[in-house]
Amino acid sequence: MLKFIKLKFGKIAPQEAMDLQYRLGVNPATYRVFINGYLKSGVIVFDEEKLSKGELLRILSPHEPEITEEKEITMEELVNSSMSWKNVMGEILSQ
């Protein structure tokens, strides 16, 4: 099972957000990382067996993260959410 978390940051500059997004993006435990330094928000999908939520929050702690949404998702849900509507509808219609 994967963990999806949506975050708000108390303080993060755009360049810090890009750096953090890159550092988390190259981590093999993360599947999706999007951090917006202008809106001070982010979304991270990660494998909690490889990277605990506590460890992730420790990495994010200098930027004062607040979890606004948290849920478990399957790999299938992650893949489907990444597909365009055309691809999703094509997949549904082909079954």
VOBA-1610 file (N, C-alpha, C; in pm, whole numbers, padded with zeros to 5 digits, always signed):
BEGIN
Met+00083-00118+00000Met+00000+00000+00000Met+00088+00125+00000Leu+00046+00222-00074Leu+00118+00348-00080Leu+00044+00450+00006Lys+00116+00551+00048Lys+00058+00659+00130Lys+00058+00786+00045Phe-00058+00853+00041Phe-00074+00982-00027Phe-00092+01087+00081Ile-00008+01190+00078Ile-00027+01301+00172Ile-00026+01433+00097Lys-00114+01522+00139Lys-00120+01658+00086Lys-00074+01747+00200Leu+00012+01844+00169Leu+00075+01926+00272Leu+00059+02075+00246Lys+00063+02150+00354Lys+00080+02295+00352Lys+00209+02322+00427Phe+00289+02415+00378Phe+00415+02450+00442Phe+00406+02588+00504Gly+00459+02601+00625Gly+00462+02730+00692Gly+00560+02825+00627Lys+00673+02769+00585Lys+00773+02853+00518Lys+00854+02768+00423Ile+00853+02808+00297Ile+00936+02744+00195Ile+00945+02840+00077Ala+01066+02863+00031Ala+01089+02949-00084Ala+01082+02865-00211Pro+01051+02926-00324Pro+01043+02851-00449Pro+01168+02768-00480Gln+01286+02823-00459Gln+01409+02747-00488Gln+01424+02630-00391Glu+01388+02651-00265Glu+01393+02542-00166Glu+01295+02432-00205Ala+01178+02470-00255Ala+01078+02372-00298Ala+01130+02288-00414Met+01196+02351-00510Met+01253+02276-00622Met+01361+02181-00575Asp+01448+02227-00486Asp+01554+02141-00433Asp+01497+02022-00356Leu+01399+02050-00273Leu+01336+01945-00192Leu+01263+01846-00282Gln+01194+01896-00381Gln+01123+01809-00475Gln+01221+01717-00546Tyr+01335+01769-00586Tyr+01436+01685-00652Tyr+01490+01580-00555Arg+01526+01621-00433Arg+01582+01526-00335Arg+01484+01413-00305Leu+01357+01446-00290Leu+01257+01343-00264Leu+01227+01261-00390Gly+01233+01325-00504Gly+01203+01257-00630Gly+01303+01148-00666Val+01427+01163-00626Val+01527+01061-00657Val+01530+00950-00551Asn+01454+00965-00444Asn+01445+00863-00341Asn+01360+00747-00395Pro+01410+00624-00392Pro+01334+00511-00447Pro+01205+00480-00372Ala+01184+00538-00256Ala+01061+00514-00179Ala+00947+00607-00222Thr+00977+00711-00298Thr+00873+00806-00340Thr+00830+00778-00484Tyr+00700+00788-00507Tyr+00644+00763-00640Tyr+00599+00891-00709Arg+00548+00985-00634Arg+00508+01116-00688Arg+00547+01222-00586Val+00606+01330-00636Val+00641+01442-00549Val+00613+01570-00627Phe+00531+01656-00570Phe+00508+01788-00627Phe+00504+01887-00513Ile+00597+01981-00513Ile+00602+02084-00409Ile+00603+02220-00477Asn+00506+02303-00442Asn+00493+02437-00500Asn+00537+02539-00396Gly+00650+02601-00422Gly+00705+02699-00329Gly+00629+02831-00327Tyr+00553+02860-00432Tyr+00477+02983-00436Tyr+00347+02970-00355Leu+00281+02856-00370Leu+00157+02831-00295Leu+00183+02768-00158Lys+00308+02729-00136Lys+00348+02663-00010Lys+00265+02538+00016Ser+00252+02456-00088Ser+00175+02332-00077Ser+00249+02220-00148Gly+00207+02099-00121Gly+00271+01986-00186Gly+00189+01859-00176Val+00224+01763-00261Val+00164+01630-00263Val+00279+01531-00275Ile+00274+01428-00191Ile+00377+01325-00196Ile+00309+01189-00186Val+00347+01097-00276Val+00303+00958-00270Val+00427+00875-00247Phe+00425+00795-00141Phe+00545+00718-00106Phe+00508+00582-00048Asp+00605+00494-00048Asp+00589+00360+00008Asp+00632+00365+00154Glu+00538+00350+00244Glu+00567+00366+00386Glu+00653+00251+00441Glu+00662+00140+00368Glu+00750+00031+00410Glu+00898+00067+00387Lys+00922+00155+00291Lys+01059+00196+00259Lys+01097+00329+00324Leu+00998+00414+00347Leu+01020+00546+00407Leu+00903+00575+00501Ser+00929+00579+00629Ser+00820+00602+00725Ser+00770+00746+00716Lys+00646+00764+00756Lys+00589+00899+00757Lys+00668+00988+00852Gly+00713+00933+00964Gly+00793+01009+01059Gly+00923+01058+01000Glu+00990+00971+00925Glu+01116+01009+00861Glu+01091+01116+00754Leu+00983+01100+00678Leu+00949+01200+00576Leu+00923+01335+00641Leu+00847+01336+00750Leu+00819+01462+00820Leu+00946+01523+00879Arg+01041+01439+00919Arg+01169+01490+00968Arg+01244+01561+00856Ile+01241+01504+00736Ile+01306+01566+00620Ile+01241+01700+00588Leu+01109+01705+00602Leu+01033+01826+00569Leu+01030+01929+00681Ser+01070+01891+00802Ser+01051+01975+00921Ser+01106+02117+00913Pro+01217+02146+00845Pro+01262+02286+00838Pro+01160+02378+00769His+01066+02319+00697His+00969+02399+00620His+00831+02401+00686Glu+00824+02354+00812Glu+00701+02358+00890Glu+00581+02295+00818Pro+00590+02163+00786Pro+00481+02099+00714Pro+00359+02072+00802Glu+00242+02082+00740Glu+00116+02046+00805Glu+00042+01955+00708Ile+00008+01835+00753Ile-00065+01742+00668Ile-00211+01784+00663Thr-00262+01810+00542Thr-00402+01850+00527Thr-00489+01736+00477Glu-00426+01635+00418Glu-00500+01516+00373Glu-00404+01399+00373Glu-00455+01284+00410Glu-00373+01164+00416Glu-00461+01043+00388Lys-00415+00955+00297Lys-00490+00834+00270Lys-00398+00728+00210Glu-00441+00605+00218Glu-00367+00496+00156Glu-00426+00474+00018Ile-00338+00450-00079Ile-00384+00423-00215Ile-00310+00300-00268Thr-00368+00237-00367Thr-00305+00122-00430Thr-00221+00169-00548Met-00135+00081-00596Met-00055+00114-00714Met-00147+00138-00834Glu-00255+00061-00844Glu-00350+00079-00954Glu-00414+00218-00951Glu-00450+00265-00831Glu-00507+00399-00819Glu-00406+00506-00858Leu-00280+00485-00822Leu-00175+00580-00859Leu-00159+00586-01010Val-00154+00469-01073Val-00137+00465-01218Val-00257+00529-01287Asn-00379+00493-01244Asn-00498+00551-01307Asn-00504+00702-01288Ser-00461+00752-01175Ser-00464+00896-01153Ser-00360+00969-01239Ser-00261+00895-01287Ser-00156+00954-01369Ser-00191+00954-01517Met-00292+00879-01554Met-00327+00866-01695Met-00418+00980-01739Ser-00410+01014-01867Ser-00501+01115-01920Ser-00640+01051-01933Trp-00744+01133-01941Trp-00879+01080-01953Trp-00895+00996-02078Lys-00829+01033-02184Lys-00838+00955-02308Lys-00787+00813-02284Asn-00674+00801-02216Asn-00618+00669-02189Asn-00706+00592-02091Val-00759+00658-01991Val-00845+00591-01894Val-00972+00540-01963Met-01036+00624-02044Met-01157+00582-02113Met-01127+00469-02211Gly-01013+00476-02279Gly-00974+00369-02372Gly-00957+00238-02299Glu-00899+00243-02180Glu-00880+00123-02100Glu-01015+00067-02055Ile-01106+00152-02013Ile-01238+00108-01967Ile-01316+00045-02083Leu-01314+00110-02199Leu-01391+00062-02313Leu-01335-00067-02372Ser-01207-00091-02352Ser-01146-00213-02410Ser-01173-00336-02325Gln-01230-00319-02206Gln-01256-00436-02119Gln-01386-00502-02149
//
